[in-house]
Amino acid sequence: MDRATLASMIDHTLLRPEATAADVAALCEEATELGVAAVCVSPSMLPITDGLGPGIAVCTVVGFPSGAHQAAVKAQEAEVAVAAGATEVDMVMDLGRAKAGAWGDVEAEIALVRAATEGRALLKVILESAVLTGDELVAACQAAEAAGADFVKTSTGFHPAGGASVEAVRTMAAAVGGRLGVKASGGIRDAATAMAMVDAGATRLGCSASRAILDGLG
């Protein structure tokens, strides 16, 4: 895979809570230089007004990072984010309900956020794959698909259980069968790891070390 193709799969990400507007502007300038798919920033940083070139999507997060928010609050957060210019929304599903096997509730919550973003933004559902068993991961993918999501995503990158794994990406890709995108995120810091995720079925990568990853291609 060449550098431009891999860059076109990357969401260049800055979600540190202490990040400043100047940090986001620098992120956008770097994203434009690298030719990535999107920038992903905290919702308080919207709208983005400086440094972002044409053709790069604006992504933000909802219910982040715990997922333990009321469904109506997540939907409202998504609505506000889209109004502020987000064209992609990465929401954290309710992990407690997932672990309890309350998949109908999980699906209903995702559907509520889908309704708030329908026709205006891509919806990616963060499953926090390191917390889930294999069967739970498949069920989470099925709930996201049934609710109308566009992507499933491995991780927030903030959970102590860990980030993306090749095994999780492979499981998710098999579960959605190409009908949804698969975003690998959390702990991807070099080209070898990025390519392993792509080989396992990832169609998008969430990375803060995007330049190092791209520079690492042979």
LINTARA-V535748 format. One record per backbone hydrogen bond with DSSP energy under -0.5 kcal/mol. NH is the residue of the N-H (numbers start at 0). CO is the residue of the C=O. E is the energy in kcal/mol with one decimal. If there is no record, write none. Layout:
BEGIN
nh & co & e
NH & CO & E
NH & CO & E
END
This chain:
BEGIN
nh & co & e
5 & 1 & -2.2
6 & 2 & -2.6
7 & 3 & -1.8
8 & 5 & -1.8
9 & 6 & -1.7
10 & 204 & -3.5
11 & 9 & -0.8
11 & 37 & -3.0
12 & 10 & -0.5
12 & 206 & -3.0
13 & 39 & -2.8
18 & 15 & -1.9
23 & 19 & -2.0
24 & 20 & -2.3
25 & 21 & -2.1
26 & 22 & -2.3
27 & 23 & -2.5
28 & 24 & -2.1
29 & 25 & -2.3
30 & 26 & -2.8
31 & 27 & -2.2
32 & 28 & -2.0
33 & 29 & -2.6
34 & 30 & -1.8
35 & 30 & -1.4
36 & 6 & -0.9
36 & 9 & -1.7
37 & 9 & -1.6
38 & 56 & -2.2
39 & 11 & -2.5
40 & 58 & -2.3
41 & 13 & -0.7
44 & 41 & -2.0
45 & 42 & -1.5
46 & 83 & -0.6
48 & 46 & -0.6
52 & 50 & -0.6
55 & 52 & -1.0
56 & 36 & -2.6
56 & 54 & -0.6
58 & 38 & -3.2
58 & 56 & -0.6
59 & 87 & -1.9
60 & 40 & -0.6
61 & 89 & -2.2
66 & 62 & -1.8
68 & 66 & -1.2
73 & 69 & -2.1
74 & 70 & -2.4
75 & 71 & -2.2
76 & 72 & -2.7
77 & 73 & -2.5
78 & 74 & -2.3
79 & 75 & -2.6
80 & 76 & -2.3
81 & 77 & -2.6
82 & 78 & -2.1
83 & 79 & -1.3
84 & 81 & -1.7
85 & 80 & -2.5
86 & 57 & -2.8
87 & 57 & -1.6
88 & 121 & -2.8
89 & 59 & -2.9
90 & 88 & -0.7
90 & 123 & -2.8
91 & 61 & -2.2
92 & 90 & -0.6
92 & 125 & -2.2
94 & 92 & -1.0
97 & 93 & -1.8
98 & 94 & -2.8
99 & 95 & -1.5
100 & 97 & -1.3
101 & 96 & -2.7
102 & 100 & -1.8
105 & 101 & -1.9
106 & 102 & -2.7
107 & 103 & -2.2
108 & 104 & -2.2
109 & 105 & -2.2
110 & 106 & -2.6
111 & 107 & -1.7
112 & 108 & -1.8
113 & 109 & -2.7
114 & 110 & -2.3
115 & 111 & -1.3
116 & 112 & -0.9
116 & 113 & -0.8
117 & 113 & -1.5
119 & 116 & -2.5
120 & 116 & -1.9
121 & 86 & -2.2
123 & 88 & -3.1
123 & 121 & -0.5
124 & 150 & -1.8
125 & 90 & -4.0
125 & 123 & -0.6
126 & 124 & -0.6
126 & 152 & -2.9
127 & 153 & -0.7
128 & 153 & -2.9
130 & 127 & -2.0
131 & 127 & -0.5
131 & 128 & -0.9
136 & 132 & -2.5
137 & 133 & -2.0
138 & 134 & -2.3
139 & 135 & -2.5
140 & 136 & -2.1
141 & 137 & -2.3
142 & 138 & -2.3
143 & 139 & -2.4
144 & 140 & -2.4
145 & 141 & -2.6
146 & 142 & -1.7
147 & 144 & -1.4
148 & 143 & -2.5
149 & 122 & -2.4
150 & 122 & -1.9
151 & 180 & -2.0
152 & 124 & -3.0
153 & 182 & -2.4
161 & 158 & -1.8
163 & 185 & -1.8
168 & 164 & -2.3
169 & 165 & -2.5
170 & 166 & -2.4
171 & 167 & -2.7
172 & 168 & -2.8
173 & 169 & -2.0
174 & 170 & -2.1
175 & 171 & -2.1
176 & 172 & -1.5
178 & 175 & -2.6
180 & 149 & -2.7
182 & 151 & -3.0
183 & 181 & -0.6
183 & 203 & -2.4
184 & 182 & -0.5
185 & 205 & -0.8
188 & 186 & -0.9
193 & 189 & -2.3
194 & 190 & -2.7
195 & 191 & -1.9
196 & 192 & -2.0
197 & 193 & -2.1
198 & 194 & -2.7
199 & 195 & -1.4
200 & 196 & -0.6
200 & 197 & -1.2
201 & 196 & -2.5
202 & 181 & -2.8
203 & 181 & -1.7
204 & 8 & -3.0
205 & 183 & -2.9
206 & 10 & -2.1
206 & 204 & -0.6
208 & 187 & -0.5
212 & 208 & -2.3
213 & 209 & -2.6
214 & 210 & -2.9
215 & 211 & -1.2
216 & 213 & -1.2
END
